[in-house]
Amino acid sequence: MSAFLSGSYFLPITSQGSYIALFPIAGPLAGGPFPPGDPTPRAVRKSYFDKVCPHPKLLDRAAVKAKLPKDSTALDLLAAWVREMDEAQARCVEIDERIFDI
């Protein structure tokens, strides 16, 4: 095992030498506050989104995926979504469902 993986923040998950990181999670990711002055955009409630964006541009997941070859990678899919968002030219967009199959 390399020196990088020898710390207490890694846990072996297979006999083949795979590891999972066990970093402590804190801050907004864990429900904590953002630091003062942090410019990160916040997520909003659906009711607020509907109020400020009553007519968002609806993007169709199936239509975006249909433009990609069957053997496309996650990076290809992400690039396709970036293009789709750029082409939408809309202040507010809504995606009909999640973009990645997990």
Protein Blocks (a to p, Z undefined) as FASTA:
>chain_A
ZZklmpmkbccfbfnopacddddcehjlnopacdehiabdcdddfklmmmmmmbccdddf
klmmmmpcfkbcfklmmmmmmmmmmmnopabdcdfbdfbdZZ
